[in-house]
């Protein structure tokens, strides 16, 4: 979608690509920002709004990461923490377009 949610998903896909991952976007509109950053796309048009962002999925993913980290050495856990913080910073920094739009306002 062209919503903020789609923009956040596109940002996550961009991070995955920077890490060397192939990406697959499932989109309902060709104008979706996910379409522009995905290596492969499944186009599934719909007239109904898609799933809304949910904290449940995020909490489940973080809980799984904690379980995995608990089984690893302190060095590995520290490396995961560094990578998590880098990913978090990347995903939460303002988009260049948002910065440019903000400059027009002020």
BELPEZI-V140071 format. One record per residue. RES is the residue in three letters. SS is DSSP state (~ for helix, > for strand, _ for the rest). Layout:
[[RES SS] [RES SS]]
//
This chain:
[[UNK _] [UNK _] [UNK _] [UNK ~] [UNK ~] [UNK ~] [UNK ~] [UNK ~] [UNK ~] [UNK ~] [UNK ~] [UNK ~] [UNK ~] [UNK ~] [UNK ~] [UNK ~] [UNK ~] [UNK ~] [UNK _] [UNK _] [UNK _] [UNK _] [UNK _] [UNK >] [UNK >] [UNK >] [UNK >] [UNK _] [UNK _] [UNK _] [UNK _] [UNK _] [UNK ~] [UNK ~] [UNK ~] [UNK ~] [UNK ~] [UNK _] [UNK _] [UNK >] [UNK >] [UNK >] [UNK >] [UNK _] [UNK _] [UNK _] [UNK _] [UNK _] [UNK _] [UNK _] [UNK _] [UNK _] [UNK _] [UNK _] [UNK ~] [UNK ~] [UNK ~] [UNK ~] [UNK ~] [UNK ~] [UNK ~] [UNK ~] [UNK ~] [UNK ~] [UNK ~] [UNK ~] [UNK ~] [UNK ~] [UNK ~] [UNK ~] [UNK _] [UNK _] [UNK _] [UNK ~] [UNK ~] [UNK ~] [UNK ~] [UNK ~] [UNK ~] [UNK ~] [UNK ~] [UNK ~] [UNK ~] [UNK ~] [UNK ~] [UNK ~] [UNK ~] [UNK ~] [UNK ~] [UNK ~] [UNK ~] [UNK ~] [UNK _] [UNK _] [UNK _] [UNK ~] [UNK ~] [UNK ~] [UNK ~] [UNK ~] [UNK ~] [UNK ~] [UNK ~] [UNK ~] [UNK ~] [UNK _]]
//
